[in-house]
């Protein structure tokens, strides 16, 4: 389903959060400008993803990549580690610009299609 401009927060354009099965965790990115970007396989030794581990292991990868292409913005979901106030402070400190993305709206984020293809 594709939403029209101005419909992003309508109940018919938002789906409830779905709990996922545990398994491998991977962070990845791409853009129309650069194609495939870097990825991070989450090491089990890092334990769960929270604001501190996201800032320590993932944001440096984002920072290095996104500053090679200053016209890029970061789009991410509202996972707790992504949405924490400390995470946003880190993005501001590193001058990483974010795109607003409503919670529980996977149809707006093109990488969700990629994850679904990988999982099949």
C-alpha positions in Angstrom: 0.0 0.0 0.0 1.3 3.4 -0.9 0.2 6.4 1.1 -0.6 9.8 -0.4 0.9 13.1 0.8 -0.7 14.1 4.1 -1.8 10.6 5.0 1.3 9.5 6.8 -0.3 9.5 10.3 -3.8 8.2 9.2 -4.6 4.9 11.1 -5.0 3.1 7.7 -1.4 4.0 6.9 0.1 2.8 10.2 0.5 -0.8 11.3 0.9 -2.1 14.8 4.3 -3.2 16.0 5.0 -6.8 15.3 7.4 -8.7 17.6 10.1 -10.5 15.6 11.7 -13.8 16.3 15.2 -13.7 17.7 18.0 -14.4 15.2 20.9 -12.7 13.5 20.9 -8.9 13.7 22.2 -6.9 10.8 22.3 -3.1 10.2 22.6 -2.0 6.6 22.0 1.0 4.4 21.7 2.1 0.8 20.9 5.2 -1.1 20.0 6.2 -4.7 23.2 8.3 -4.7 25.7 5.7 -3.5 24.0 2.3 -4.0 24.9 -0.2 -1.4 26.3 1.3 1.8 28.1 -0.3 4.8 26.7 -3.0 7.0 27.2 -4.2 10.6 26.6 -7.7 11.7 25.8 -7.5 15.4 28.2 -9.6 17.4 26.7 -11.7 20.2 29.4 -10.4 22.6 27.9 -6.9 22.2 24.7 -8.3 23.8 21.4 -6.6 23.1 21.0 -3.4 21.1 20.3 -0.4 23.3 21.2 3.2 23.1 24.7 2.7 24.4 25.6 -0.2 22.1 24.0 1.4 19.1 26.0 4.6 19.8 29.2 2.6 20.3 29.0 0.1 17.3 26.6 1.4 14.7 26.7 5.2 14.8 30.5 5.4 14.0 29.8 3.4 10.8 26.9 5.7 9.9 29.0 8.7 10.6 31.9 7.6 8.5 29.7 6.8 5.5 27.3 9.7 5.7 30.0 12.3 5.9 31.5 11.1 2.6 28.2 12.2 1.0 27.1 15.4 2.8 23.8 15.5 0.9 22.6 12.2 2.6 20.1 12.1 5.4 19.6 9.1 7.7 16.2 7.3 7.8 15.8 4.8 10.6 13.0 3.2 12.5 11.9 3.9 16.1 13.6 1.0 17.8 14.4 1.9 21.4 18.2 2.3 20.7 17.5 4.4 17.7 14.9 6.7 19.3 16.7 7.3 22.6 17.4 10.9 23.6 21.1 10.1 24.0 21.1 8.7 20.4 19.6 11.9 19.0 22.2 13.9 21.0 25.0 11.8 19.4 23.5 12.4 15.9 23.4 16.2 16.6 27.0 16.1 17.9 28.1 14.3 14.7 25.9 16.5 12.5 24.0 13.6 11.1 20.7 14.8 9.6 17.7 12.6 10.1 14.5 12.2 8.1 11.3 12.2 10.1 9.7 8.8 9.9 6.4 8.0 11.7 6.5 5.0 14.1 5.2 1.7 12.8 5.3 2.8 9.1 7.5 0.2 7.3 6.0 1.1 3.9 7.8 4.4 4.1 11.3 2.9 4.5 12.6 1.2 1.4 15.0 -0.9 3.3 12.1 -2.9 4.8 11.5 -4.3 1.4 15.1 -5.5 1.3 14.8 -7.1 4.7 11.7 -9.0 3.6 13.5 -10.2 0.4 16.4 -11.4 2.5 14.2 -13.2 5.0 12.3 -15.2 2.3 
